[in-house]
Amino acid sequence: MSSSLPNYDDPTRRLLTAREAAEVAHVTPACIRQWVRRGYLTPTASYRRGKKVHLFLESHILKVERDRRVRQRQVSTTADSSSTEPLSS
């Protein structure tokens, strides 16, 4: 008999709080909040538990983290190549 329960181990379905998202992305919860303010990340759902709590899809967190890491590498590579250019007299 097949179970119709959703697979919550699937990152496309798993909802995380900012603290859990930070653990997955290896950043701080403040970094997750900053990604939201800058528009890199959008909460999938929200609820009130004393204060407003945002929930994020794990797959979105992983994509933003990967994109940020790639951009940082591109910036550092560009900075390294420009510092090794010979100076013109």
N, C-alpha and C positions, 0 to 999 in steps of 0.2 A: 504494500500500500504506500502510495506517494504522499509525502507531507506537503501541505500548502503553506507552511510557515515561511516567512521571508528569511533569507540568509543574511543575518546581521554581521557576519564576518566580512561581507562584501563591502569594500570601501565606498562603492557608489551608493550604498544605502545607510551607512553608519553615521548617525548624528553625534557630534561632539560639542561639548561646551568649550569656551575659550581656553580654559585651563587644560582640558584634554587635548585640544587641537595644538596647543603649544608643546605638549609632550611629544606628540606625533611628529611635529615639524622641527623639534629640537631648538625651539626659540622660547622666549618668555611670553606670558599672557599679554603683557603690555605691547609686545611686537604684533600679536594677533590683532589687538585693538587698533594699533596704528595701521595695519594693512586694511582694516575696515574703513578707517577715516580717509585713507589715501585712495580708496576705491579698488584696491587689488582683490579684495575679498568681500563677498556679500553674504550675510546670514541667510540660511535657508528657512529658519523658523525662529520665533522668539516666544518667550512666556515670562510671566511675572512670578517671582518667588521672593517677595520683599523688594527686590530690585529686578530690573529687566535682565533676562538671561538670553543670550543669542546662542543658537545652535548652528553648526556648520557641517556640511557633508565632508567626510574624511577625504574623499577624492578631490574636492576643491582645495582643501588645505594642502594636500600633497602637490597639486599642480602649481599653486601659487609659490610654495616653497621651492620647487624645482625651477620655476621661471625666475625667481629672485636670485637663486644661486647661479644660474646661467648668466644673468645680467651682470652680477658682480664679477664673474670670471672675465666677461668681455671688457668691462671697465678696467680691471686690473691688467689685462693683457694689453689694452690700448695705452695705458699709462706706462707700462714697462717698455713697450716699443718706442714710445716718444722720448723716453729718457735715455735710450741708447743711440739715438740719432746723432751723428756728428754735428758739432757746432760750426756754423759757417762764419768766416771772418769778414 
